Amino acid sequence: MYGDKDGNMQPVSLVFRMAGVSFKTLLQFIRNNPDDFILAENPVMEKDRTKAAELLCKCGYPYAALAAGGKLLGNALKKGQMYPCTAMFMTPSSMEIGEICINSTRIAHLDASSSVTASKAMLDLSEQMQIAISYLVSSVPGFEKAVLSSVASRLGIRETGRVIGEYELKQDDVLSGKKFVTAIGQGAHHVDIHGAGTDQVRIPVKNGFTYDIPFDCLLPQYLNNVLVAGRCISSDRGANGSVRVMGTCIVTGQASGVAAAIACKQRINDVRKINIDNIRKCLAADGAMLS
């Protein structure tokens, strides 16, 4: 299965880092302008945007997102100073040198499973990166002296194909925090489906719960000796909007590796015959969070 019902896929991005950012200045700006940022969306944390901004400033760690719906970025989008995006997501990567990773570039409706198509997108994304840098330096307090410090070595791909597995993880499973006796790990990220331009769907898991990822999602139908991991596991598009992120990709990767090792050691030629209790026991012994 590829993308939505029309085959459209989430946009690809090129992330980059800027150093020399004044975290203090940026945090003060967030505190004084909470409506310019994505805040207070977590269902079990502070619901008041102003208080959330104050808590973020007090924390001293500017993990934040400049929102397209805010006045600052919104006006830049209207004036054509920025390419259409839902937000400029900022993740601090070094407190010592004031370095922040920026996730904002995007090209939608592109089939990144084609290496030729994906390679061509790098040129347009590089241009967007230059636009973003100019905008941040000229318009966002704290970035006045910031410089480009690094660029991702590869394209960030949110979505391509998903296998049809023995069980399809569903959006309702994710949002309700559903539990499975065959769980090989957990997820907690909100359903996160990026669209073209400023479109984005963000739905948090109910009450801040975690949800289970069943082993059956790693088993493609009709194949006896294949396990899958990462964003291609069996899931509907909504659930995939959560399990596609790096944390859960690591979870399913570890589980598929453990299952493959057990199959080899016990000379099992059909992955469906692996004892799920043995997989869970090995994962728990290695520190995996199963509950």
C-alpha positions in Angstrom: 0.0 0.0 0.0 1.3 3.4 -1.0 0.3 6.8 0.5 -3.4 7.8 0.8 -6.3 6.4 -1.2 -5.1 8.4 -4.2 -1.4 7.4 -3.8 -0.3 10.8 -2.5 2.5 10.5 0.0 3.7 12.8 2.9 6.3 15.4 1.9 10.0 14.7 1.9 12.3 17.1 3.8 16.0 18.0 4.2 16.9 18.9 7.8 19.9 21.0 8.7 21.6 22.6 11.7 22.4 26.1 12.6 25.0 27.0 15.3 25.5 30.3 17.2 21.8 30.6 18.2 21.2 32.5 21.5 19.0 30.0 23.3 18.3 32.7 26.0 17.0 35.2 23.5 15.0 32.6 21.6 13.4 31.3 24.8 12.5 34.8 25.9 10.9 35.4 22.5 8.8 32.2 22.9 7.8 33.2 26.4 6.6 36.6 25.2 5.0 35.4 22.0 3.4 32.0 22.8 0.8 32.3 19.9 3.6 32.2 17.4 4.6 28.6 18.5 3.0 25.1 18.7 2.4 24.7 22.4 0.1 23.0 24.9 -1.0 20.1 22.6 0.1 17.3 24.9 -3.1 15.9 26.5 -1.5 15.3 29.9 0.6 18.4 30.3 0.0 22.2 30.6 -3.0 23.2 28.6 -2.5 27.0 28.8 -0.2 28.3 26.0 1.2 31.2 28.0 2.1 28.9 31.0 3.5 26.3 28.6 5.8 29.0 27.1 6.9 30.0 30.6 7.7 26.4 31.5 9.7 26.0 28.3 11.7 29.2 29.0 12.3 28.0 32.6 13.5 24.7 31.3 16.2 26.4 29.2 15.9 24.0 26.3 14.3 25.5 23.2 12.6 22.4 21.7 9.9 24.3 19.9 8.1 24.8 16.6 7.4 28.2 15.0 3.8 27.8 13.7 2.4 28.7 10.3 -0.7 29.8 12.1 1.2 32.4 14.2 1.7 36.0 13.2 5.5 35.9 12.6 5.7 32.9 10.3 2.2 33.4 9.0 3.0 36.9 7.7 6.2 35.6 6.1 4.2 33.0 4.2 1.7 35.6 3.0 4.5 37.8 1.7 6.3 35.0 0.0 9.3 35.4 2.3 9.0 31.7 3.2 8.0 28.6 1.2 4.7 27.0 2.4 5.2 24.9 5.5 3.2 23.9 8.5 5.9 24.9 11.0 9.6 25.3 11.6 10.4 22.6 14.0 13.5 23.3 16.2 15.4 20.6 18.1 18.5 21.7 20.1 21.5 19.5 19.2 24.3 21.2 21.2 23.8 23.4 24.3 27.5 24.4 24.2 27.6 26.0 20.7 23.9 27.0 20.6 23.2 24.5 17.8 19.6 23.7 16.6 18.3 21.3 14.1 15.7 22.8 11.8 13.0 20.7 10.2 10.8 22.8 7.8 11.6 22.1 4.2 9.1 20.0 2.3 8.1 18.8 -1.2 4.8 16.9 -1.3 3.3 14.4 -3.7 6.6 12.9 -4.5 7.3 9.2 -4.8 10.6 8.9 -2.9 10.7 5.1 -3.6 12.3 6.2 -6.9 15.9 7.1 -6.4 15.9 9.3 -9.4 12.9 11.3 -8.2 14.3 11.6 -4.7 17.7 12.7 -6.0 16.2 15.5 -8.1 14.2 16.8 -5.0 17.5 17.6 -3.2 18.1 20.6 -5.5 14.7 22.2 -4.6 15.1 21.3 -0.9 18.5 22.9 -0.9 17.0 26.1 -2.2 14.3 26.0 0.5 17.1 25.5 3.1 18.8 28.8 2.0 15.4 30.6 2.2 14.8 29.2 5.7 18.3 30.3 6.9 17.8 33.8 5.6 14.4 34.1 7.2 15.6 32.8 10.6 18.6 35.2 10.7 16.6 38.2 9.6 13.3 37.6 11.5 13.6 35.3 14.5 15.2 36.6 17.7 18.1 34.5 18.8 19.2 33.6 15.2 20.8 37.0 14.4 24.4 35.6 14.5 23.5 32.0 13.6 25.3 30.2 10.8 24.7 26.9 8.9 26.7 24.2 10.7 25.6 21.0 8.9 23.2 19.5 6.4 21.6 16.0 6.6 23.5 13.5 4.5 20.3 12.1 3.0 16.7 12.9 2.3 14.2 12.7 5.1 11.4 10.4 3.8 8.2 10.2 5.8 6.3 7.7 3.7 6.5 5.3 0.8 5.1 1.7 0.9 3.6 -0.4 3.7 3.4 -4.1 3.6 0.1 -6.0 3.9 0.8 -8.0 7.0 -0.9 -10.6 9.2 -2.3 -7.8 11.2 -2.8 -4.2 10.2 -2.2 -1.7 13.0 -5.0 0.8 12.9 -5.3 4.5 13.8 -7.9 3.6 16.4 -5.4 1.1 18.0 -2.9 4.0 18.3 -5.2 6.7 19.5 -6.9 4.4 22.1 -3.6 3.0 23.4 -4.6 -0.6 22.5 -2.7 -3.5 24.1 -1.8 -6.8 22.5 -0.5 -10.0 24.1 1.9 -10.3 21.1 3.4 -6.9 21.7 7.1 -6.5 20.8 7.3 -2.9 21.8 5.4 0.4 22.3 4.8 3.7 20.6 3.6 7.0 22.0 4.0 9.5 19.1 0.9 11.3 18.0 -0.7 10.5 14.6 1.3 12.8 12.5 0.4 13.2 8.8 2.1 16.0 6.9 0.4 17.3 3.7 1.3 19.8 1.0 2.1 23.4 2.0 0.7 24.2 5.5 -1.4 21.1 5.9 -0.7 18.7 8.8 -2.8 16.3 10.9 -1.7 16.0 14.6 -3.8 13.8 16.9 -2.3 12.8 20.3 -2.7 9.4 21.8 -5.6 9.4 24.3 -4.6 10.6 27.8 -0.9 10.4 26.9 -1.1 6.6 26.7 1.3 4.3 24.9 0.1 1.7 22.4 1.4 -1.7 21.7 2.9 -2.8 18.4 2.0 -6.5 17.8 4.5 -8.9 16.2 2.0 -9.7 13.4 2.6 -6.3 11.9 6.1 -7.4 11.1 5.0 -10.4 9.1 4.1 -9.9 5.4 1.3 -12.1 4.2 2.3 -15.1 2.0 6.1 -14.9 2.9 7.4 -17.5 5.3 11.0 -16.2 6.0 10.7 -12.4 5.8 10.3 -9.9 8.7 9.9 -6.2 8.1 10.8 -3.2 10.3 10.5 0.6 10.2 7.9 2.7 8.5 7.0 -0.1 6.1 5.3 -2.3 8.7 1.7 -3.3 8.3 -0.4 -0.3 9.3 -3.1 1.9 8.0 -2.2 5.4 7.0 -3.2 7.0 10.3 -1.3 4.4 12.4 1.7 4.8 10.1 1.7 8.5 10.9 2.8 7.5 14.4 4.9 4.3 13.9 6.9 5.8 11.0 9.1 7.9 13.4 12.6 7.0 14.5 11.8 5.7 18.0 9.3 3.1 16.9 11.5 2.2 13.9 14.2 1.3 16.4 11.6 -0.7 18.4 10.5 -2.8 15.4 14.0 -3.1 14.1 15.2 -4.6 17.4 12.2 -7.0 17.5 12.7 -8.2 14.0 16.4 -8.8 14.6 15.7 -10.8 17.8 13.0 -12.8 16.0 15.4 -13.5 13.0 18.1 -14.7 15.5 15.8 -17.0 17.2 14.6 -18.4 13.9 18.2 -19.1 12.8 19.2 -20.6 16.1 16.2 -22.9 16.3 16.2 -23.7 12.5 12.6 -22.3 12.1 11.8 -21.8 8.4 8.5 -19.9 9.0 8.6 -16.8 11.2 5.0 -17.4 12.2 6.2 -20.5 14.2 8.5 -18.5 16.4 7.3 -18.5 20.0 6.3 -14.9 20.8 7.0 -15.5 24.5 10.7 -16.2 23.6 10.8 -13.0 21.6 9.3 -11.0 24.4 11.6 -12.6 27.0 14.7 -11.7 25.0 13.5 -8.2 24.3 12.7 -7.6 28.0 16.1 -8.9 29.0 17.7 -6.3 26.7 15.7 -3.5 28.3 12.9 -3.1 25.7 9.7 -1.5 27.1 6.9 -3.9 26.6 4.4 -2.5 29.1 
